[in-house]
Amino acid sequence: MAPQLPLDVASAPKLDDDGHPQRTGNLWTCVAHIITAVIGCGVLALSWSVAQLGWVAGPIAMVCFAFVTYISAFLLSHCYRSPGSEKMQRNYSYMDAVRVHLGRKHTWLCGLLQYLNLYGIGIAYTITTATCMRAIKRANCYHSEGRDAPCDSNGEHFYMLLFGAAQLLLSFIPNFHKMAWLSVVAAIMSFAYSTIGLGLGLAKTIGDGTVKGNIAGVAMATPMQKVWRVAQAIGDIAFAYPYTIVLLEIQDTLRSPPPESETMQKGNVIGVLATTFFYLCVGCFGYSAFGNAAPGNLLTGFGFYEPYWLIDFANACIVLHLLGGYQMFSQQIFTFADRCFAASFPNSAFVNRSYSVKILPWRRGGGGGGAGRYEVNLQRVCFRTVYVASTTGLALVFPYFNEVLGVLGALVFWPLAIYLPVEMYCVQRRISPWTPRWAALQAFSVVCFVVGTFAFVGSVEGVIRKRLG
């Protein structure tokens, strides 16, 4: 335990029966966390995915991935308690659940893929935020100078640094339980910019008086090129949906009673339905508005120029949402690092000691009134600073890293979102091999493996083609 300065008994934090800070989350904070985790920087690229697949396969693909996401979340939410009783131990994170149910080898695989993916998401969010802030500047330029004006200004590096500075400040939120307000804000922002994208696509469709697009989607020069485009589109959709890597952390914020799994199941249904509705609307109305010429990003690709203030507001909402989304994913790495350092250096004051720092009076602490207190841990300050600096630095060096992360998303889709949840559920529920339930779950896993492999190969081809030409 880290040494703490004495506090009044009345101000001591309330703890649950396992010694952790009291869990106060409910259904709606759960839904906010889910929406923040799912609706990320790729939502406004879905119109491009629908354009590659066409009017039939595009919407069907999104509905299918919504179903897969729900099944994955359903299986994993039952693995929060081990081996199934509400009185048994909690699994505070995805990797804890893998270790308890499947053993050390699976834990190493899970940890490698999970933290690599989380780290990559941080880089992607840094790049996307800079793109959105640059789009705001370009929208104002086009409005004042005309659509033919040379408004392709640089400046993304400055915006990346600005985003990194903001994340450095937010990274000192003590833990995941303190983030409910941030997730609520981020969820509101995601609804806002998704609704704007939906409204602009619908308005353009009505204004043009026609529904663009066709059954087969964008035509390519050769059948093989079409196959690669379809694979890339599927990979984009697959990367946009799953939130299994943060599901157990979300579930660990929920108060009990009612049982956490019961609240989580309701949250899964509401969260998946809400995100699927927005995905379908944004993707389909964007395709309807632009047809096969749908831009890669509905708001930053300048499919729309007016009203410019609404484009600015939507991109500002994306920035605010990604501020919260970055922390949603990065806090898992911070928590894991804190535990590893504490276990490796139990007697180190640098790692375990906290120092009380007075902050502004608006934060209540110490015995109520006066200046509040914030507990500063030097190891956390150093690690989180290096982490944020590294994601920002890689975004600066590789501003085209989104394509690489598309490969990463396709790579981790099957092992993290499908294979491990299926295997853990079978162990947790003691499902015997070759029974009907086991066969159904394995068939589900195999089908998703095939789809994930197809998307991965297509995404790799896209990266190579862009790199070479």
Salt bridges, closest charged atoms under 4 A:
ASP16 OD2 - ARG23 NH1 2.87
ASP17 OD1 - ARG90 NH2 3.68
ASP18 OD2 - ARG23 NH2 2.98
ASP18 OD2 - ARG90 NE 3.32
GLU86 OE1 - ARG81 NE 3.74
ASP96 OD1 - ARG99 NH1 3.13
ASP96 OD2 - ARG339 NH1 3.25
ASP152 OD1 - ARG138 NH2 2.81
GLU156 OE2 - ARG134 NH1 3.52
ASP208 OD2 - LYS204 NZ 3.48
ASP208 OD2 - LYS212 NZ 3.75
ASP252 OD1 - ARG23 NH2 2.95
ASP252 OD2 - HIS177 NE2 3.75
GLU260 OE2 - ARG81 NH2 2.78
GLU260 OE2 - ARG90 NH1 2.83
GLU306 OE2 - HIS143 ND1 3.04
ASP338 OD2 - ARG380 NE 3.14
ASP338 OD2 - ARG384 NH2 3.05
GLU403 OE2 - LYS466 NZ 2.92
GLU461 OE2 - ARG465 NE 3.33
